[in-house]
Amino acid sequence: MSKILIRGAKVLGGEPQDVLIDGSVIEAVGTGLSAEGAEVVEADGKVLLPGLVDLHTHLREPGREDSETVLTGTRAAASGGYTSVFAMANTFPVADTAGVVEQVWRLGKEHGYCDVQPIGAVTVGLEGKKLAELGAMYESAAGVTVFSDDGKCVDDAVIMRRALEYVKAFGGVVAQHAQEPRLTEGAQMNEGVVSAELGLGGWPAVAEESIIARDVLLAEHVGSRVHICHLSTAGSVEIVRWAKSRGIDVTAEVTPHHLLLTDELARTYNPVYKVNPPLRTERDVLALREALADGTIDIVATDHAPHPHEDKDCEWAAAAMGMVGLETALSVVQQTMVETGLLDWAGVADRMSVKPAEIGRAKGHGRPVSAGEPANLTLLDTQYRGAVDPAGFASRSRNTPYEGRELPGRVTHTWLRGRATLVDGKLA
């Protein structure tokens, strides 16, 4: 590979510097750098971050290629500045064996737009009854370290305990979809004033909070790691904060949409706003932002959940839950966290690259932008403002809640180990 000179980039939002890439690694960072024959990228004060890492992506392949494929999903990831994504296990067939996770891993390597790390199911068929082949998935070529039944909760306390004990042996982590199923039967949106007025089945905050409380105590008892997927309530924040104060090995994620949108949007009856867990109240949104800022919530994860048009273009009760998010995540974080003064760009790099790479053991990702490190990088034009147009998405699906909404920031370049996957906003 040839050399690339990124000139005048604000590394982590700091003073403009030059970054020289040689092959797959960063050769130098400084001012006034030059390299004969290097391809020059004029950053003009754009912000340079380590390539983003998403610990929670639905790529749908195998089985639901009408929604997304590993190819289209990783193209969407590159468009959003991601160099590594973790693919959830709720595919068809379920990623509960070494064979299925290796298939997903190999598809990621074949397409090359970003690294794909499969997440293995905790239980066979996501049925919550019997542990899946956790050890075999870890020992497979895919090297699975994160396990989740996302889309469903591991609601049986004994099964959850056994999973935590099993993954402890090889330093794995169980990522829990916190949803008490009996408390959410027939639920359509957040339980509160809006659900009562609309007559839609309510999804109480306690359905999430009770599972989180149980699981942090189980993690403490076992001495294992637990990760909380898409945390969405102020009460959940307090439980995680308490658990961390006790030294329990718990991490948590928040989605971009839970940092910005509220249950008031359900008044439109537009199913694009139907998601699991549901959009909560303004009070919850503000609590989530503060918790992400102070480190109680460790990371931002997209929960990119693509659906074909027909699964969303229907009445609310029949619609699928979920939103696409890879291509808008960084813009939403800029608006909700950076422009509000809650995080600087170094903090964004920590929450969207460094910490998710650490939790998922994504080698070579989330590394400092410095000499000798892998050239996994993303360049962001923070001055850009524009309305979201899903027609231009690389994702196969268009179920974004931001259509027509003006958001700040646009990823212009993404590099995966020194190879451009996105150039001037266009896929390489």
LODO-188298 format. One record per residue (C-alpha): x, y, z. Coordinates in steps of 0.5 Angstrom, whole numbers, plus 500, padded with zeros to 3 digits. Layout:
<sites>
[site [X Y Z]]
...
</sites>
This chain:
<sites>
[site [500 500 500]]
[site [502 507 499]]
[site [503 512 504]]
[site [498 517 506]]
[site [499 524 509]]
[site [493 527 513]]
[site [494 534 513]]
[site [492 539 518]]
[site [487 534 522]]
[site [485 536 529]]
[site [487 529 533]]
[site [481 528 538]]
[site [479 535 537]]
[site [486 538 539]]
[site [490 543 535]]
[site [491 541 527]]
[site [497 536 526]]
[site [499 532 520]]
[site [498 524 521]]
[site [503 520 516]]
[site [500 513 514]]
[site [505 508 512]]
[site [502 501 510]]
[site [497 499 515]]
[site [500 503 521]]
[site [501 510 523]]
[site [508 512 522]]
[site [508 519 525]]
[site [504 525 528]]
[site [506 532 528]]
[site [507 538 524]]
[site [510 540 518]]
[site [510 532 516]]
[site [512 531 509]]
[site [513 524 505]]
[site [515 524 498]]
[site [510 520 493]]
[site [505 520 499]]
[site [497 521 497]]
[site [495 528 501]]
[site [489 528 504]]
[site [487 536 506]]
[site [483 535 513]]
[site [482 543 513]]
[site [481 542 521]]
[site [476 536 521]]
[site [477 532 527]]
[site [481 525 526]]
[site [478 520 531]]
[site [480 513 532]]
[site [476 508 528]]
[site [469 507 531]]
[site [467 500 534]]
[site [460 498 535]]
[site [459 493 540]]
[site [452 492 538]]
[site [450 491 530]]
[site [445 487 527]]
[site [447 485 520]]
[site [441 480 519]]
[site [446 475 515]]
[site [444 469 515]]
[site [437 469 514]]
[site [434 476 513]]
[site [438 478 507]]
[site [432 482 505]]
[site [434 487 511]]
[site [441 487 511]]
[site [447 483 509]]
[site [454 483 512]]
[site [456 487 506]]
[site [451 492 506]]
[site [452 493 513]]
[site [459 494 513]]
[site [459 499 508]]
[site [454 502 512]]
[site [459 502 518]]
[site [464 505 514]]
[site [460 510 512]]
[site [459 512 519]]
[site [466 512 521]]
[site [466 505 524]]
[site [472 500 523]]
[site [470 494 527]]
[site [463 492 529]]
[site [460 486 533]]
[site [454 482 530]]
[site [449 480 534]]
[site [447 473 534]]
[site [439 473 532]]
[site [440 471 525]]
[site [437 465 522]]
[site [440 460 524]]
[site [442 463 530]]
[site [449 464 531]]
[site [449 459 537]]
[site [455 454 534]]
[site [462 455 532]]
[site [459 454 524]]
[site [455 460 524]]
[site [459 465 528]]
[site [465 463 523]]
[site [461 464 517]]
[site [459 471 519]]
[site [466 472 521]]
[site [469 470 514]]
[site [464 474 510]]
[site [466 480 514]]
[site [474 478 512]]
[site [471 477 505]]
[site [468 484 504]]
[site [473 488 508]]
[site [469 494 509]]
[site [470 493 517]]
[site [472 488 522]]
[site [466 484 523]]
[site [466 480 530]]
[site [460 475 531]]
[site [457 475 538]]
[site [455 468 540]]
[site [448 466 543]]
[site [448 465 550]]
[site [442 460 549]]
[site [441 455 544]]
[site [436 458 539]]
[site [435 464 543]]
[site [430 460 547]]
[site [433 461 554]]
[site [433 454 556]]
[site [440 451 555]]
[site [447 454 554]]
[site [449 454 547]]
[site [456 452 545]]
[site [460 458 548]]
[site [467 454 549]]
[site [466 452 542]]
[site [465 459 539]]
[site [470 462 543]]
[site [475 457 541]]
[site [473 457 533]]
[site [476 461 528]]
[site [472 467 530]]
[site [474 467 537]]
[site [468 469 540]]
[site [468 473 547]]
[site [461 477 547]]
[site [455 473 548]]
[site [448 475 548]]
[site [441 473 546]]
[site [439 480 544]]
[site [432 481 542]]
[site [430 476 548]]
[site [432 477 555]]
[site [436 471 559]]
[site [430 471 564]]
[site [432 465 568]]
[site [437 467 573]]
[site [440 460 573]]
[site [441 460 566]]
[site [444 467 567]]
[site [449 465 573]]
[site [451 459 569]]
[site [453 463 563]]
[site [457 468 567]]
[site [461 462 570]]
[site [462 459 564]]
[site [465 465 560]]
[site [469 467 566]]
[site [474 461 564]]
[site [476 465 558]]
[site [475 472 560]]
[site [468 473 556]]
[site [462 477 557]]
[site [455 476 557]]
[site [451 482 554]]
[site [444 482 557]]
[site [438 485 554]]
[site [434 487 560]]
[site [427 486 559]]
[site [423 482 564]]
[site [418 478 559]]
[site [412 478 564]]
[site [412 485 565]]
[site [412 487 558]]
[site [407 482 555]]
[site [403 486 549]]
[site [408 492 551]]
[site [408 497 545]]
[site [412 503 548]]
[site [414 506 554]]
[site [409 506 560]]
[site [407 513 562]]
[site [403 519 561]]
[site [403 518 553]]
[site [402 511 553]]
[site [396 512 557]]
[site [393 517 553]]
[site [394 513 546]]
[site [392 507 549]]
[site [398 503 547]]
[site [401 497 552]]
[site [406 500 556]]
[site [413 498 557]]
[site [415 499 565]]
[site [422 502 566]]
[site [422 497 572]]
[site [422 491 567]]
[site [429 493 565]]
[site [431 495 572]]
[site [429 489 575]]
[site [433 485 570]]
[site [439 489 571]]
[site [439 489 579]]
[site [439 482 579]]
[site [444 481 574]]
[site [449 485 577]]
[site [448 481 583]]
[site [449 475 580]]
[site [456 478 576]]
[site [458 480 583]]
[site [457 473 586]]
[site [460 469 580]]
[site [466 474 580]]
[site [464 475 572]]
[site [463 480 567]]
[site [456 483 565]]
[site [455 488 560]]
[site [448 491 559]]
[site [445 493 552]]
[site [441 499 550]]
[site [440 502 557]]
[site [434 506 557]]
[site [432 509 564]]
[site [434 514 569]]
[site [433 508 574]]
[site [437 503 570]]
[site [443 509 571]]
[site [442 509 578]]
[site [443 501 579]]
[site [449 501 574]]
[site [452 507 578]]
[site [451 503 585]]
[site [454 497 582]]
[site [460 500 580]]
[site [461 503 587]]
[site [461 496 590]]
[site [466 494 585]]
[site [462 490 581]]
[site [465 488 574]]
[site [459 491 570]]
[site [459 495 563]]
[site [453 499 560]]
[site [451 502 553]]
[site [447 507 551]]
[site [444 508 543]]
[site [444 514 540]]
[site [437 514 539]]
[site [436 514 547]]
[site [440 520 547]]
[site [436 524 543]]
[site [429 522 542]]
[site [423 521 547]]
[site [416 517 547]]
[site [413 524 545]]
[site [414 521 538]]
[site [409 516 539]]
[site [404 521 538]]
[site [405 521 531]]
[site [403 513 530]]
[site [409 513 526]]
[site [412 506 527]]
[site [419 508 525]]
[site [419 510 532]]
[site [418 503 535]]
[site [424 500 538]]
[site [426 495 543]]
[site [427 498 549]]
[site [422 504 547]]
[site [424 511 547]]
[site [423 514 554]]
[site [421 520 557]]
[site [425 527 557]]
[site [428 526 564]]
[site [431 519 562]]
[site [434 522 556]]
[site [437 527 560]]
[site [440 522 565]]
[site [443 518 560]]
[site [447 524 557]]
[site [449 525 564]]
[site [451 518 565]]
[site [455 517 559]]
[site [459 524 561]]
[site [461 521 568]]
[site [462 514 565]]
[site [457 511 569]]
[site [455 509 562]]
[site [461 506 558]]
[site [460 506 551]]
[site [455 508 545]]
[site [453 502 541]]
[site [448 503 535]]
[site [443 497 536]]
[site [443 498 528]]
[site [437 494 527]]
[site [435 494 519]]
[site [428 492 517]]
[site [425 492 510]]
[site [420 497 508]]
[site [414 492 509]]
[site [416 491 516]]
[site [415 498 518]]
[site [410 501 513]]
[site [404 498 517]]
[site [400 500 523]]
[site [404 501 530]]
[site [402 494 533]]
[site [404 490 527]]
[site [410 494 526]]
[site [417 491 527]]
[site [421 494 533]]
[site [428 497 531]]
[site [432 503 527]]
[site [438 503 523]]
[site [443 507 526]]
[site [450 506 524]]
[site [451 512 519]]
[site [448 517 523]]
[site [451 515 530]]
[site [457 520 530]]
[site [452 526 528]]
[site [447 524 534]]
[site [453 524 539]]
[site [456 531 536]]
[site [449 534 537]]
[site [447 531 544]]
[site [454 530 547]]
[site [459 535 544]]
[site [455 541 542]]
[site [452 541 549]]
[site [459 541 553]]
[site [458 534 556]]
[site [463 531 552]]
[site [469 533 548]]
[site [472 529 542]]
[site [477 525 546]]
[site [471 523 550]]
[site [467 521 544]]
[site [473 517 542]]
[site [473 514 549]]
[site [466 512 549]]
[site [465 510 541]]
[site [472 507 540]]
[site [477 505 546]]
[site [472 503 551]]
[site [468 498 546]]
[site [474 495 543]]
[site [476 494 551]]
[site [470 491 552]]
[site [469 486 546]]
[site [477 485 546]]
[site [477 488 539]]
[site [485 487 537]]
[site [488 493 534]]
[site [482 498 535]]
[site [481 503 540]]
[site [488 505 539]]
[site [491 512 540]]
[site [492 516 534]]
[site [500 516 535]]
[site [506 513 531]]
[site [506 505 531]]
[site [499 504 532]]
[site [494 501 527]]
[site [492 506 522]]
[site [484 505 524]]
[site [482 512 523]]
[site [476 516 521]]
[site [475 524 519]]
[site [469 528 521]]
[site [467 534 518]]
[site [464 537 524]]
[site [462 544 521]]
[site [457 540 516]]
[site [450 541 517]]
[site [445 537 513]]
[site [438 534 513]]
[site [438 526 513]]
[site [436 523 507]]
[site [436 515 508]]
[site [436 515 500]]
[site [443 516 500]]
[site [444 510 506]]
[site [449 504 504]]
[site [445 500 509]]
[site [440 496 505]]
[site [434 498 510]]
[site [431 505 511]]
[site [428 505 517]]
[site [431 511 520]]
[site [428 516 525]]
[site [432 522 523]]
[site [429 522 516]]
[site [429 530 514]]
[site [432 532 521]]
[site [438 536 521]]
[site [444 533 524]]
[site [451 536 525]]
[site [457 533 522]]
[site [459 528 516]]
[site [464 523 516]]
[site [468 524 510]]
[site [474 519 510]]
[site [475 512 514]]
[site [481 508 514]]
[site [482 500 516]]
[site [489 499 517]]
[site [491 504 512]]
[site [486 502 507]]
[site [481 507 505]]
[site [474 505 506]]
[site [471 511 505]]
[site [473 517 501]]
[site [470 524 501]]
[site [464 521 503]]
[site [463 516 498]]
[site [465 508 499]]
[site [472 506 496]]
</sites>
